[in-house]
């Protein structure tokens, strides 16, 4: 179970958390010119969820089905019927 932040001023928004796991992580690794976002010339590493993680409640987010996972441009998981 996820622990709440120590104070409301320490909580991240859904967008801040998503950016931290994508563009922020790529920048921290020095890979911002090849990873961290969906763009021409970037590695295609991505996950497609069944709903929008920015509008899904924090309690429902862990249960969102994964529809597609792509690593370096190659699909590694595809939900049945997709």
N, C-alpha and C positions, 0 to 999 in steps of 0.2 A: 504494500500500500504506500502511496506517495505521501510524504510528510508535507504539511503546509509550510509556507515561508515563515520566517521568524516574525515578520511584520508585513503589512500590506504594501509598504513602500519597496519591499524586496521581491515582490512577485513579478514575473515576466508576463507579458501579453502572449497570446498564441502566436502572433506574428513575430515577436522578438525571439521566442523559442525556436520557431521554424528557421528564422534567419541565422540563429546561432548554430543550428545543425547543418546549414547549407553554406551560404556565402561566408559566414563567420568562420566556420571550420576550415573551409578552403583557404581563406586568408591566413588563418593561424598556421596552416601547414605550408604556406608559401605557394599554394596551387591556385590562386584566384584567377589566373589566366587560362586554366585548363579544367577547372572543376568548380562546383558549388552552385551552378545555375544551369538552366537549360538554354544553350546557345550554340550557334554554329562554331565548330572548332573545339568545343568542350567535350570531355568524356561524357558519354551517356550513362550515368549512374543515377537511377531514379526508382522510386516506388510509387505506384498508383494505388490509392486507397479508394474504398467504396463510397466515401463521402468527403466533404471538404474539411480538412483538419482545423482550419481557421474558424469554422462555425460549429464544429462538434464540441459538445461539453467535455470538460476535462475528465469526467468520470466515464464517458462513453468512448473517448479516444482510443484507449488500449484495446477495445473490442472491435474496432473498425476492420472489416475484412481487407486483406491485401489482394488486389486484383492482378497486379503485374509488378515484377521486379526485373530491372534491367541493370546489368553490370558491364561497363565498358562497351555498351552498344548491343550486348547479347542478352536476350530474355533468359532469365534463370528460373522464373516462376510465372505461370500464367493460370489464372483461375479457370476452372472448367466453363466452357461456353463463351470464353472471351476470344 
